[in-house]
Amino acid sequence: MDITKSEKMQVLLKQLDMPRQQVEEHFLNSKLEKLEVFKQEKKWIFHIRTGSVLPIQAYQLLLEKAQEKFHNIAKVDFQIIPNDTAVE
């Protein structure tokens, strides 16, 4: 039984211990579209679809939490794909 992209994103957010307020404000309808793994470089790139453009603080927190969590496994980065590209 496969899990959905939304469920994968929720698993990632739980693993990263993202604050509930951040999740509710910025990641409620987000999806983990793809994870690129570069074994030789020990690098992971998470491709995440969000409802709108993430505020820089939310992106920085996501990146910091992921780097902290996975630092002994791989370098991590994110490709954020917003459905709505309007900036508030």
C-alpha positions in Angstrom: 0.0 0.0 0.0 1.6 3.3 -1.1 1.2 6.5 0.8 0.2 9.7 -0.9 2.5 12.6 -1.6 0.6 14.6 1.1 1.1 11.7 3.6 4.8 11.6 2.7 5.1 15.3 3.4 3.4 14.9 6.8 5.9 12.1 7.7 8.8 14.4 6.8 7.4 17.3 8.8 7.0 15.0 11.8 10.5 13.7 11.4 11.8 17.3 11.4 9.7 18.2 14.5 8.4 21.3 12.7 6.3 23.4 15.0 2.6 22.9 14.7 1.9 26.6 13.9 4.4 26.5 11.0 2.8 23.4 9.6 -0.8 24.8 9.9 0.2 28.1 8.4 2.5 27.0 5.5 2.5 23.3 5.0 -1.1 22.2 5.5 -1.8 21.2 1.9 1.8 20.6 0.9 3.1 17.5 -0.9 6.4 15.8 -1.2 6.5 15.5 -5.0 9.9 13.9 -5.3 13.2 13.1 -3.5 16.3 13.2 -5.5 19.2 11.2 -4.0 22.8 11.7 -5.2 24.7 8.9 -3.6 28.2 9.9 -4.5 27.7 13.5 -3.4 25.7 12.3 -0.4 23.0 14.9 -1.2 19.2 14.9 -1.1 16.9 17.3 -2.8 13.3 17.4 -1.6 10.8 18.7 -4.2 7.9 20.1 -2.3 4.6 21.6 -3.7 3.0 24.2 -1.5 -0.2 26.2 -1.7 1.7 29.5 -2.0 5.2 31.0 -1.9 6.8 30.2 1.5 7.9 33.1 3.7 11.7 33.1 4.0 11.4 32.4 7.7 9.4 29.2 7.1 11.9 28.1 4.4 14.9 28.7 6.6 13.3 26.8 9.5 12.5 23.9 7.2 16.1 23.9 5.9 17.7 24.2 9.3 15.6 21.4 10.8 16.4 19.1 7.8 20.1 19.9 7.9 20.1 19.2 11.6 18.2 15.9 11.3 20.0 14.4 8.3 23.5 16.0 8.7 25.1 12.6 9.3 23.4 11.0 6.3 23.4 13.6 3.5 23.4 17.3 2.7 19.9 18.4 2.1 18.3 21.1 -0.1 14.7 21.9 -1.1 13.0 22.8 -4.4 9.8 24.6 -3.4 7.0 24.6 -6.1 4.2 27.0 -5.1 0.7 26.5 -6.7 0.1 30.2 -6.3 3.1 32.4 -7.1 1.7 35.6 -5.8 3.8 37.1 -3.0 2.0 38.7 -0.1 
